[in-house]
Amino acid sequence: MSKRLRKAGVLFAALLFLSGLAVAQDRYGGSMNAKEHGYQHGYRDGLRQGRYDRSRGATYSFDAEDYRRADGGYQKYMGEHDDFQQGYRSGYKAGYDDGYSGRSIRSDTYGLDPRYDPDRLPRRDQDADSYRDWGYSDVAFDTGYRDGLQAGQNDLRQRKDYRPNKHEAYEDADHGYRRNYGDKNQFKEQYRKGFVRGYQDAFNRMER
């Protein structure tokens, strides 16, 4: 009897863990904080530039126009412009360092976990109201980027071929969509753009 209770307890704990993981990984537009949001935007831009400079044998230098301007993707609804810029520059430098050094992308920057599968975990709506004032294109691209990055990392671990458009999440392209965003097809277009870019970053592809 006690053995059955122990097994039931383990099963219940596992279910709680997975449900918590699903909620944690189903954030729609990323951070609610302007500085953190800027960091995430800057990191992926810096990563790309660092990889590009490394591939062509350029001298290490993250002080590019994007870094100086530090407002790529910024919108007023995200928060203070100065906070976004501060986060963007920190993220850009970190991403550039990783890209130029040939290091793997930092999954924790986007709250990812190797157990998350964007094709299979339930898509929840608990956090959606928090983003009701956000621009849909940013929510769509950022959500797609996270899902594409995770899908790409999963495929790499399983030694699968490069195939971003073969994923259910890419085909559906509606993760995080709400009716108040308007045209669903436009949302899907931005989501797929983000998904492909995240997938490319996972595979270290050089498309720019």
Secondary structure, 3 states (H helix, E strand, C coil): CHHHHHHHHHHHHHHHHHHHHHHHHCCCCCCCCHHHHHHHHHHHHHHHHHHHHHHCCCCCCCCCHHHHHCCCCCCHHHCCHHHHHHHHHHHHHHHHHHHHHCCCCCHHHHCCCCCCCCCCCCCCCCCHHHHCCCCHHHHHHHHHHHHHHHHHHHHHHCCCCCCHHHCHHHHHCCCCCCHHHCCHHHHHHHHHHHHHHHHHHHHCCCCC
